[in-house]
Amino acid sequence: MTAPTPATPYRSSLDLGLIGNSRTGALVDAQAGIVWWCHPRLDGDPVCSALLSGEPRPRQGFVDVRLERQVSAEQSYLTNTPILCTTLTDSEGSAVEVIDFAPRFYQFGRMFNPAMLVRIVRRVAGRPRVIVRTRLARDYGRESAERVVGTHHIRWLLGDSAIRMTTDAPITQVVEERAFFVNRSVTMLFGVDETLGGAPAEVGRQFLEETRGYWLRWVRNLAVPFEWQDVVIRAAITLKLNAFDDSGAVVAAVTTSIPEAAASGRNWDYRYCWLRDAYFVVNVLNRLGATGTMQRYLNYILNVVADAGDGPMQPVYGITGEAALDESIAGALPGYRGMGPVRVGNAAYFQVQHDVYGEAVLAGAHAFFDRRLEHTADTRIFAELEKLGLRAVAHHQDPDAGLWELRGSKRVHTFSSLMCWAACDRLARIAAQLGLDDRRTFWGDHAKRIHATICERAWNPQLQAFASTFGGDRLDASLLLLAELQFLPASDARFASTVRAIERRLKRGDFLLRYDEQDDFGYPETAFLVCTQWWVLALAALGETERAREIFGKLLAIRSPLGLLSEDVDPATGELWGNYPQTYTMVGLIQCAMRLSRPWEDAY
């Protein structure tokens, strides 16, 4: 990888590595620059905001290491961990290795995962000379954070809080951004404003060993498929990092306002918990054997339901259950490649999206059947989920914004009705598991009625497909999930016909659009990656395994160098767009791999 030079100017891209610990997370670019870090939690003020600065070399909002006379950079994760290593080499063969991670391990019987990043710079070869730059910002890039320098630390004042970097690097050279030789290693620990309980090198080494050990043990317990193991492991780790341990929420992505397409204005803040996205995350992690995320998310859902009372459920909440996510513009940040606006908050919380009732019930359903859990869910939790079922029954034919969150119109979306059916269907199954025969009948009857309504009102004989809306004539890629959600068996001719119609109308290059009609921002320009993954699952359900594997291979080919995916792709160029890494899309990688992989028994 060639280092930036005036002849080949650096341009922001999504070739980024995610580090984190389920409390905080950061993105590191291919040159070892920390270009995005929200503090003290996943939805916090980005003290590193260079990703959205709109400039190749911003004045503030980053932490980096510059190697004098650098000619190359290579980057990889330590095997089966989110510990990122970037090796920088100069023109004379001298090299350093930059190790970035966020501590996560058990200490004193509980999880230790503070709002901290650790950066270790090790000499690999020769006599490397580096410049360390630490330019934190505050208030969404509005100003540089005020800096206070101590003997072995730097403090950045952030209003009511502060970040302290404790280091064994020469503090004057760091403050003045002057070059110095790395003889063995230097360690930088960025965290809360507290005195470090030990020498930086020793604390950094211990945190590195303990964190690596934690992730290796976590991965060993995953039930991965035989094929594409590395793909599944990297995706699972990424999903784990996007789950906020403290509350159980799962964020859609760690970023805000990476546009869905160049200069499209489709810039949204994804640092919140969409009930839809979170369901898919906990579902797939549970299938891999990572049940802890599901248990915490169920508690999050139950708290959200309790807070909502008799009111409607929102499609999205803050990571500690906040209902109001008022949307504003961060005017000091020009945006990714200068393509603003940069939004903070998300007005989708105002929207009516009736599919959320189904997704919340489906997310909780596992807890009634999974015997691996120390305590399976009981009738008390079932009663809470029944409240969601009653709302699904009441609203399954009502107009809403749909799962694609159209801001300018409301219609009766087939997918929303489908998820309302799923809520009733799963409640009937849960009732049977609990031996509640009257409730099983009650919910089973509602499921049958909603099913009949969808078949009558959403099927379009001219299209020979289920339409995106009741009585409509447009297609929606979400209906590729008809068999996946068990609404129809894969052998039903209506399912196969719907898949074929979606292929004809929504396919662009090797990928699928989510829909092909004009919305609030015009016609979609990029393909929505999870839709292509649903296409793979649908083809596999139809028995077209080889074709499904071929399309899956094309999805794998567009991943970032570190194996991550964003929300969208330009079908013509293969360039990734949209917030990154996107949980929905990483879930799809796991689902496709699990569905298509040869069984272990036939592998060797």
C-alpha positions in Angstrom: 0.0 0.0 0.0 1.6 3.2 -1.1 1.8 6.1 1.3 0.3 9.5 0.5 2.4 11.7 -1.7 1.6 15.0 -3.6 1.4 13.0 -6.8 -1.2 10.6 -5.3 -3.1 12.6 -2.8 -4.8 10.8 0.0 -8.6 10.6 -0.2 -10.9 9.6 2.6 -12.2 6.1 2.0 -13.9 3.3 3.9 -10.7 1.2 4.1 -11.0 1.4 7.8 -10.5 -0.9 10.7 -12.9 -1.0 13.7 -11.5 -1.3 17.2 -13.6 -1.3 20.3 -14.9 -3.0 23.4 -18.7 -2.8 23.4 -18.5 0.6 25.2 -16.5 2.7 22.9 -15.3 2.2 19.3 -13.0 3.9 16.8 -12.0 3.7 13.2 -8.4 3.5 12.1 -7.4 4.3 8.5 -4.8 2.4 6.4 -2.0 4.8 7.5 -2.6 4.2 11.3 -4.7 7.4 11.8 -7.5 7.2 14.3 -10.0 9.2 12.2 -13.2 8.5 14.1 -13.7 8.0 17.9 -16.9 8.9 19.8 -16.3 9.4 23.5 -17.2 8.2 26.1 -19.6 5.8 24.4 -20.7 4.8 20.9 -23.0 7.7 20.4 -20.8 10.4 22.1 -19.1 13.5 20.7 -16.4 12.5 18.2 -13.2 13.6 19.6 -11.6 12.2 16.5 -13.8 13.4 13.6 -11.3 13.6 10.7 -13.4 11.1 8.7 -16.0 13.8 8.3 -13.6 16.8 8.0 -13.9 16.9 4.2 -10.1 17.4 4.0 -7.2 15.1 3.1 -5.2 16.3 6.0 -7.4 18.0 8.6 -6.1 20.3 11.2 -7.8 18.5 14.1 -9.9 15.5 15.1 -7.4 12.7 14.8 -4.5 10.8 16.4 -1.8 9.5 14.1 1.8 8.2 13.8 3.9 9.5 11.0 7.0 7.6 10.0 9.7 9.7 8.4 10.3 8.8 4.7 7.5 6.3 4.9 7.0 4.3 1.7 4.4 1.6 2.6 1.8 0.5 5.1 0.4 -2.9 5.8 -2.5 -3.6 8.0 -4.2 -6.7 9.6 -6.0 -7.8 12.7 -4.4 -10.2 15.2 -6.1 -13.5 14.5 -9.6 -13.8 15.9 -9.5 -10.4 17.7 -10.3 -6.7 17.0 -6.7 -5.8 17.8 -5.4 -3.9 14.8 -1.8 -3.9 13.6 -0.4 -1.4 11.1 3.2 -1.8 9.9 4.8 1.4 8.5 8.0 1.0 6.6 10.4 3.8 5.5 12.6 4.0 2.4 15.6 2.6 4.3 13.8 -0.5 5.6 13.2 0.8 9.1 9.7 -0.1 10.4 7.3 0.3 13.3 4.2 -1.6 14.2 1.3 0.4 15.5 -1.1 -1.8 17.7 -4.5 -0.3 18.4 -7.2 -1.8 20.6 -9.7 -1.1 23.3 -9.3 -3.1 26.5 -11.9 -5.8 27.2 -11.4 -8.7 29.7 -12.7 -10.0 33.0 -11.1 -8.5 36.1 -12.2 -9.1 39.7 -15.2 -11.1 38.5 -16.6 -8.5 36.1 -16.1 -7.2 32.7 -13.4 -4.5 32.4 -14.2 -2.4 29.3 -13.6 1.2 30.0 -13.9 4.1 27.5 -10.3 3.7 26.6 -8.1 3.2 23.6 -4.5 1.8 23.8 -1.9 2.5 21.1 1.5 0.8 21.2 4.2 1.7 18.7 6.9 -0.9 18.5 10.2 -0.9 16.6 10.2 -3.7 14.0 13.4 -3.0 12.1 16.2 -0.4 11.7 16.1 3.0 13.4 12.6 4.3 12.8 11.9 7.9 13.5 8.2 9.0 14.1 6.1 12.0 14.7 3.1 11.5 17.0 0.2 13.9 16.6 -2.7 14.0 19.0 -5.2 16.6 18.0 -8.5 15.9 19.7 -11.6 18.0 18.9 -14.9 18.7 20.7 -18.5 19.7 19.9 -18.6 17.8 16.6 -15.4 19.4 15.2 -16.4 23.0 16.2 -13.1 23.6 18.1 -9.9 22.0 19.2 -10.1 20.5 22.7 -8.2 22.6 25.2 -5.0 20.8 26.2 -3.2 20.7 29.5 0.2 19.1 29.6 1.6 17.2 32.6 4.9 15.5 33.2 3.9 12.2 31.6 0.4 12.9 30.3 -1.8 15.3 28.3 -5.3 16.2 29.3 -8.0 17.4 26.8 -10.8 19.3 28.4 -14.2 18.4 27.0 -16.6 20.5 28.9 -17.9 18.4 31.8 -15.3 15.7 31.3 -11.8 15.2 30.1 -9.6 12.6 28.3 -6.2 11.8 29.6 -3.4 10.3 27.6 -0.7 8.7 29.7 2.5 7.8 27.8 6.1 6.9 28.1 6.8 8.7 24.8 8.9 11.9 25.2 6.1 14.3 26.1 7.7 17.4 24.7 8.2 15.8 21.3 4.5 14.7 21.3 3.2 18.1 22.3 5.4 19.9 19.8 4.9 17.2 17.1 8.6 16.7 16.7 10.2 13.5 15.4 11.9 11.1 17.7 13.5 7.6 17.4 11.6 4.6 18.6 14.2 2.5 20.3 11.9 -0.3 21.6 8.4 0.8 22.0 6.2 3.7 23.2 2.7 3.3 24.7 -0.2 5.7 24.8 -3.3 5.1 26.8 -6.3 7.4 26.1 -9.0 7.2 28.7 -10.8 8.9 31.6 -9.0 11.6 33.5 -7.5 9.3 36.1 -3.9 8.6 37.2 -2.7 5.4 35.6 -2.0 2.6 38.1 1.4 1.5 36.7 4.0 2.2 34.1 2.4 2.8 30.6 4.5 0.0 28.9 3.5 -2.5 31.6 -0.1 -1.6 31.7 -0.3 -1.6 27.9 1.3 -5.0 27.7 -1.0 -6.4 30.3 -4.1 -5.0 28.7 -3.0 -6.3 25.3 -2.4 -9.8 26.6 -5.7 -9.9 28.6 -7.7 -8.5 25.7 -6.2 -10.9 23.2 -7.0 -13.8 25.5 -10.6 -12.7 26.0 -11.3 -12.6 22.3 -9.6 -15.9 21.6 -11.8 -17.5 24.2 -14.9 -15.8 22.9 -14.2 -17.0 19.3 -13.5 -20.5 20.4 -17.1 -20.8 21.7 -18.6 -19.8 18.3 -20.4 -22.5 16.3 -19.0 -21.4 12.9 -19.6 -23.1 9.6 -16.8 -25.1 7.9 -16.5 -22.7 4.9 -15.8 -19.0 5.2 -14.7 -19.3 8.8 -12.6 -16.1 8.8 -15.5 -14.2 7.2 -17.9 -15.3 9.9 -15.5 -14.7 12.8 -14.7 -11.2 11.6 -18.3 -10.4 11.1 -19.3 -11.8 14.6 -16.5 -9.8 16.3 -17.8 -6.7 14.5 -21.3 -7.3 15.7 -20.1 -7.8 19.2 -18.3 -4.4 19.1 -21.5 -2.7 18.0 -23.5 -4.1 21.0 -23.4 -1.7 24.0 -22.9 -3.8 27.0 -24.2 -1.4 29.5 -27.8 -1.4 28.3 -28.0 -4.3 25.7 -28.6 -2.0 22.8 -27.1 -2.7 19.4 -26.1 0.3 17.2 -26.7 0.1 13.4 -23.1 1.5 12.9 -20.5 3.5 14.7 -20.6 6.4 12.2 -22.9 9.2 11.2 -23.5 10.7 7.8 -21.4 8.6 5.4 -23.6 9.2 2.4 -25.5 6.3 0.8 -24.3 7.6 -2.6 -22.0 10.4 -3.7 -23.4 13.9 -3.0 -26.9 12.3 -2.5 -27.9 14.0 0.7 -28.8 10.6 2.1 -26.7 11.1 5.2 -28.0 9.7 8.4 -26.8 9.1 12.0 -26.7 5.4 12.7 -25.3 5.4 16.2 -28.6 4.3 17.7 -30.5 1.1 18.2 -33.0 0.2 15.5 -35.2 -2.6 16.8 -35.2 -4.2 13.3 -31.4 -4.2 12.9 -30.9 -5.4 16.5 -33.2 -8.3 16.0 -31.1 -9.6 13.0 -27.9 -9.2 15.1 -29.1 -11.1 18.2 -30.7 -13.7 16.0 -27.5 -14.5 14.2 -25.2 -14.3 17.2 -27.5 -16.6 19.1 -27.2 -19.1 16.3 -23.4 -18.9 16.5 -23.7 -19.5 20.3 -23.0 -16.0 21.6 -26.1 -15.9 23.8 -25.0 -13.1 26.1 -25.8 -10.4 23.6 -29.4 -11.8 23.2 -29.9 -11.8 27.0 -28.8 -8.2 27.4 -30.9 -7.1 24.3 -34.0 -8.7 25.7 -33.6 -6.6 28.9 -33.2 -3.6 26.7 -36.4 -4.4 24.8 -38.4 -5.0 28.0 -37.2 -1.6 29.4 -38.2 0.1 26.1 -41.7 -1.5 26.2 -42.1 -0.5 29.9 -41.1 3.1 29.1 -43.5 3.3 26.1 -46.5 2.3 28.3 -49.6 2.3 26.1 -48.0 4.5 23.5 -46.6 3.2 20.1 -43.2 1.7 19.8 -40.6 3.7 17.9 -38.4 2.1 15.2 -35.3 3.5 16.8 -34.1 4.4 20.3 -31.0 5.8 21.9 -28.5 3.3 23.3 -29.8 3.6 26.8 -33.4 3.7 25.7 -33.8 7.4 25.0 -36.9 8.1 23.0 -36.1 11.6 21.7 -33.3 11.6 19.1 -33.8 15.2 17.8 -32.0 15.7 14.5 -29.6 18.6 14.0 -26.7 19.5 11.6 -23.1 19.6 12.8 -22.2 22.6 10.7 -18.5 22.6 11.6 -18.0 19.3 9.9 -18.1 19.4 6.0 -18.8 15.7 5.8 -17.2 12.6 4.2 -15.2 13.9 1.2 -17.0 17.2 1.8 -20.4 15.6 1.1 -22.5 17.0 3.9 -24.6 17.5 5.8 -23.4 15.8 9.0 -26.4 14.9 11.0 -26.6 14.3 14.8 -29.7 12.5 15.9 -32.3 10.8 13.7 -35.8 12.0 13.0 -36.8 8.4 12.2 -37.8 8.2 15.8 -40.9 10.2 14.9 -41.9 7.7 12.3 -44.5 5.1 12.4 -43.1 1.7 11.4 -45.4 -1.2 12.3 -42.8 -3.9 11.5 -41.1 -3.1 14.8 -43.6 -5.2 16.8 -42.6 -8.3 15.0 -38.9 -7.7 15.3 -39.2 -7.1 19.0 -41.1 -10.3 19.5 -38.8 -12.4 17.3 -35.8 -11.1 19.2 -37.3 -12.2 22.5 -38.6 -15.6 21.2 -35.2 -17.3 21.4 -35.2 -16.8 25.2 -38.2 -19.2 25.6 -36.6 -22.1 23.7 -32.8 -21.9 24.2 -31.8 -24.4 26.9 -28.2 -23.0 27.0 -29.5 -20.0 29.0 -29.2 -20.1 32.7 -32.8 -18.8 33.0 -35.2 -19.2 30.1 -37.9 -16.7 29.7 -41.2 -17.2 31.6 -44.9 -16.2 31.5 -44.0 -12.8 33.0 -41.9 -11.9 30.0 -44.4 -13.5 27.7 -47.1 -11.1 29.0 -44.8 -8.2 28.2 -44.4 -9.4 24.6 -48.1 -9.9 24.3 -48.5 -6.2 24.5 -46.5 -5.9 21.3 -48.6 -8.6 19.7 -51.8 -6.6 20.4 -50.3 -3.6 18.7 -49.4 -5.7 15.8 -53.0 -6.9 15.5 -54.3 -3.4 15.7 -52.0 -1.9 13.1 -51.2 -4.6 10.6 -53.3 -2.9 7.9 -52.4 0.7 8.8 -50.2 3.0 6.7 -46.6 3.6 7.8 -43.2 4.8 6.6 -42.0 1.2 6.0 -38.7 -0.3 6.9 -36.9 1.9 4.3 -38.1 4.9 6.4 -39.7 7.0 3.6 -40.0 10.5 5.0 -42.5 11.9 2.5 -45.3 9.3 2.4 -47.2 6.7 4.2 -48.7 3.5 2.7 -49.7 0.0 3.9 -46.3 -1.7 3.4 -46.4 -5.5 2.9 -43.2 -6.1 4.9 -44.7 -4.2 7.9 -47.8 -6.4 7.8 -45.6 -9.5 7.3 -43.8 -8.7 10.6 -47.1 -8.1 12.4 -48.0 -11.6 11.3 -44.7 -12.9 12.5 -45.3 -11.3 16.0 -48.6 -13.3 16.3 -47.2 -16.5 14.8 -44.2 -16.5 17.2 -46.4 -15.6 20.2 -48.5 -18.7 19.4 -45.4 -20.8 19.3 -44.2 -19.4 22.6 -47.6 -20.0 24.2 -47.4 -23.6 23.1 -43.9 -23.9 24.6 -45.3 -22.5 27.9 -48.3 -24.8 27.8 -50.8 -21.9 27.5 -53.3 -23.5 25.2 -55.8 -20.6 25.2 -53.1 -18.1 24.3 -51.8 -20.4 21.6 -55.2 -20.4 20.0 -55.7 -16.7 20.5 -52.4 -15.8 18.7 -52.7 -18.6 16.2 -56.1 -17.3 15.0 -54.8 -13.7 14.7 -51.8 -15.0 12.7 -54.1 -16.9 10.3 -56.3 -13.8 9.7 -53.3 -11.5 9.0 -51.8 -14.1 6.7 -55.0 -14.3 4.7 -55.1 -10.5 4.5 -51.6 -10.2 3.1 -52.2 -12.9 0.5 -55.3 -11.2 -0.6 -54.2 -7.5 -0.6 -50.5 -7.7 -1.4 -50.4 -10.3 -4.2 -50.3 -8.6 -7.6 -51.4 -11.0 -10.5 -49.9 -8.7 -13.1 -46.5 -8.8 -11.5 -46.9 -12.4 -10.4 -45.4 -11.2 -7.1 -46.1 -9.8 -3.7 -46.0 -6.0 -4.2 -44.3 -3.6 -1.8 -47.6 -2.2 -0.7 -51.2 -3.4 -0.4 -52.8 -2.9 -3.8 -49.4 -1.6 -5.2 -47.5 -2.4 -8.4 -43.9 -1.9 -7.1 -41.4 -4.4 -5.8 -39.5 -4.4 -2.5 -36.4 -6.5 -1.9 -37.5 -7.2 1.7 -40.1 -9.6 0.4 -37.2 -12.0 -0.5 -37.6 -12.9 3.2 -41.0 -14.5 2.8 -39.6 -18.0 3.2 -36.9 -17.0 5.7 -39.6 -15.7 8.0 -41.7 -18.8 7.4 -44.6 -16.9 5.9 -44.5 -19.2 2.9 -42.7 -22.4 2.3 -39.9 -22.2 -0.3 -41.9 -24.7 -2.4 -44.8 -22.2 -2.8 -44.9 -21.0 -6.4 -45.7 -17.5 -5.2 -42.4 -17.3 -3.4 -40.4 -18.3 -6.5 -42.3 -16.0 -8.7 -41.7 -13.0 -6.3 -38.0 -13.8 -6.3 -37.9 -13.8 -10.1 -39.8 -10.5 -10.3 -37.5 -8.8 -7.9 -34.5 -10.0 -9.8 -35.9 -8.6 -13.1 -36.8 -5.2 -11.6 -34.2 -4.5 -8.9 -31.0 -6.1 -10.2 -28.2 -3.6 -11.0 -25.0 -5.3 -12.0 -24.3 -8.0 -9.5 -26.4 -6.4 -6.7 -30.0 -5.4 -5.8 -31.6 -2.1 -5.1 -34.1 -2.1 -2.2 -36.7 -0.6 -4.4 -36.9 1.2 -7.8 -39.2 4.1 -7.2 -38.6 7.7 -6.5 -38.4 8.7 -2.8 -37.7 11.9 -0.9 -34.3 12.2 -2.5 -35.0 10.9 -6.0 -34.2 7.5 -7.4 -31.7 5.2 -5.5 -28.3 5.2 -7.0 -26.5 2.5 -5.0 -27.4 -1.0 -4.2 -28.4 -1.9 -0.6 -26.0 -4.7 0.4 -28.3 -6.6 2.7 -30.9 -6.9 -0.1 -28.3 -8.8 -2.2 -27.7 -11.0 0.9 -31.4 -11.7 1.2 -31.3 -12.7 -2.5 -28.6 -15.2 -1.8 -30.7 -16.7 1.0 -33.8 -16.8 -1.2 -31.9 -18.6 -4.0 -30.5 -21.1 -1.5 -34.1 -21.8 -0.3 -35.1 -22.4 -3.9 -32.3 -25.0 -4.2 -30.2 -22.8 -6.5 -27.1 -23.3 -4.4 -24.4 -22.8 -7.0 -25.9 -19.5 -8.2 -26.3 -18.4 -4.6 -22.6 -19.2 -4.0 -21.6 -17.2 -7.0 -23.4 -14.1 -5.9 -22.0 -14.5 -2.4 -18.5 -14.6 -3.8 -19.2 -11.2 -5.4 -20.3 -9.8 -2.1 -17.1 -11.1 -0.4 -15.0 -9.5 -3.1 -16.1 -6.0 -2.3 -15.4 -6.1 1.4 -12.8 -3.6 2.7 -9.2 -4.9 3.0 -10.0 -5.8 6.6 -13.1 -7.8 5.8 -15.8 -5.2 6.7 -18.8 -3.9 4.8 -20.8 -0.7 4.8 -24.5 -0.3 3.9 -24.3 0.3 0.2 -22.3 -0.3 -2.9 -22.0 1.4 -6.3 -22.9 -1.4 -8.7 -20.7 0.1 -11.4 -17.5 0.5 -9.4 -17.8 -1.7 -6.4 -17.1 1.2 -4.1 -18.6 1.1 -0.6 -20.9 3.8 0.6 -23.0 4.4 3.6 -22.4 4.1 7.4 -19.6 1.7 8.3 -19.4 -1.0 9.4 -23.1 -1.7 9.1 -24.5 -4.4 11.4 -27.3 -5.4 9.0 -24.7 -6.2 6.3 -22.3 -8.0 8.6 -25.2 -10.2 9.8 -26.0 -11.0 6.1 -22.4 -12.3 5.6 -22.9 -14.7 8.5 -26.3 -15.8 7.4 -25.1 -16.5 3.8 -22.1 -18.4 5.0 -24.1 -20.6 7.4 -26.7 -21.4 4.8 -24.2 -22.2 1.9 -21.3 -23.9 3.7 -20.7 -27.5 3.2 -21.3 -29.4 6.5 -18.3 -30.2 8.7 -19.0 -33.9 8.2 -18.4 -33.7 4.5 -15.5 -31.3 4.6 -12.6 -33.7 5.2 
